[in-house]
Amino acid sequence: MGLENRLHLDWISSAEAQKFVQVVTDFTEKIKAMGPSPLTGELDLSAVESACEAEIEAKSPEVQSVEGG
């Protein structure tokens, strides 16, 4: 989807300020070296929207029974 290596998770305690600075600095340098995101610009999300609508339609009876409809 274009996010390869553009997401980083790290567990850092509030007591680890120096580690936080280092992790953010390293990741920022990595992202800058990678260049612009391939996801910039207009995205066509119509397929995602259609899939969500279909899922909602498929679950409509379940939702209605839970809501008392």
C-alpha positions as CSV (number, residue, x, y, z in Angstrom):
1,M,0.0,0.0,0.0
2,G,3.0,2.3,0.0
3,L,3.7,2.4,3.7
4,E,6.6,0.0,3.6
5,N,9.2,1.2,6.2
6,R,7.3,4.4,6.7
7,L,5.8,3.3,10.0
8,H,7.8,2.8,13.2
9,L,6.6,1.7,16.6
10,D,8.9,1.7,19.6
11,W,8.2,1.4,23.4
12,I,9.7,4.4,25.1
13,S,9.2,5.3,28.7
14,S,8.6,8.9,29.7
15,A,11.9,8.6,31.6
16,E,13.8,7.8,28.4
17,A,14.0,11.3,26.8
18,Q,17.3,10.6,25.1
19,K,16.1,7.4,23.6
20,F,13.0,9.2,22.3
21,V,15.2,11.9,20.7
22,Q,17.4,9.3,19.1
23,V,14.5,7.1,17.7
24,V,12.7,10.2,16.2
25,T,15.9,11.6,14.8
26,D,16.9,8.2,13.2
27,F,13.4,7.6,11.8
28,T,13.2,11.2,10.4
29,E,16.5,10.7,8.6
30,K,15.4,7.4,7.2
31,I,12.1,8.9,5.9
32,K,13.9,11.9,4.3
33,A,16.3,9.5,2.6
34,M,13.3,7.6,1.1
35,G,11.9,10.7,-0.5
36,P,8.3,11.6,-1.0
37,S,5.6,9.1,-0.1
38,P,4.1,7.2,-3.1
39,L,0.7,7.9,-1.5
40,T,0.9,11.7,-2.0
41,G,-1.8,13.2,-4.2
42,E,-5.4,12.0,-4.8
43,L,-6.3,8.5,-3.7
44,D,-9.2,6.6,-5.3
45,L,-10.9,5.1,-2.3
46,S,-14.1,4.1,-4.2
47,A,-13.2,0.4,-3.9
48,V,-12.8,0.7,-0.1
49,E,-16.0,2.7,0.1
50,S,-17.9,0.0,-1.9
51,A,-16.5,-2.8,0.2
52,C,-17.6,-1.0,3.4
53,E,-21.1,-0.3,2.1
54,A,-21.4,-4.0,1.1
55,E,-20.3,-5.1,4.6
56,I,-22.8,-2.8,6.2
57,E,-25.6,-4.1,3.9
58,A,-24.6,-7.7,4.7
59,K,-24.8,-7.0,8.4
60,S,-27.9,-4.9,8.4
61,P,-30.2,-7.6,9.8
62,E,-27.8,-8.2,12.7
63,V,-27.6,-4.4,13.4
64,Q,-31.3,-4.0,13.3
65,S,-31.9,-6.9,15.7
66,V,-29.3,-5.4,18.1
67,E,-30.9,-2.0,17.9
68,G,-34.4,-3.4,18.3
69,G,-35.5,-2.8,14.7
